[in-house]
């Protein structure tokens, strides 16, 4: 997606439907009681496990071509133990609707949980995956607690009023390295006031960020780690996997076994 596309999305996100929310954190996150992404998943905002799978009920507005969204959701079940299922009578569920922009809460709420995918702006694979990752409990890559070891924020290039989009937050990173190819990673010139980069890689100033068109192996691996899709036993500081499946393979080459 081009910087122009990001500018368009920014305008729509900051004019979110008054019937829902008037302010968003980092342009597409609805902040709920100061909830802080991965840390909240330790005790209250993970979607519950049912047997070997985590089930996330959802409903889709009739305004969409549903296969476009369901194909994205199917990808999660193919590479993780998270299964998005059409809601029957579940209390907690995601309500996917075409609002003013692309945005989501972080992690599970209680009851009807809105997730906006504007049908004219947001129907891109990476955008939809991005918002569903928020709903599962993940923040932006450049907000990671260890981000300063990997990227540099050029604060002087950021547009007025947009600095909080680059806040560094407390996160749980699961020993998975910073992922420059994550769908949660901003582009180099996101919210630039002068066309110059706002985010650069520390050891490669010319490296392109935020161009990935779909979830990376690390994106899937983090879902598998958070939702304990792969069984293991802990031997001192060594994590030994005792159950392997196609859903776990993406973990093996992106994490260290030491925790």
Secondary structure, 3 states (H helix, E strand, C coil): CCHHHHHHHHHHHCCCCCCCCCCCECCCEECCCCCCCHHHHCCCCCCCEECCEEEEEEEECCCCCHHHHHHHHHHHHHHCCEEEEECCCCCCEEEEECCCCEEEECCCCCCEEEEEECCCCCCCHHHHHHHHHHHHCCCCHHHCCCHHHCEEECHHHECCCCHHHHCCCCCCCCCECCCCCCCCCCCCCCCECCCCCCEEECCECCCCCCCCCCCCHHHHHHHHHHCCCCCEEEECCEEEECCCCCCCHHHHCCECCEC
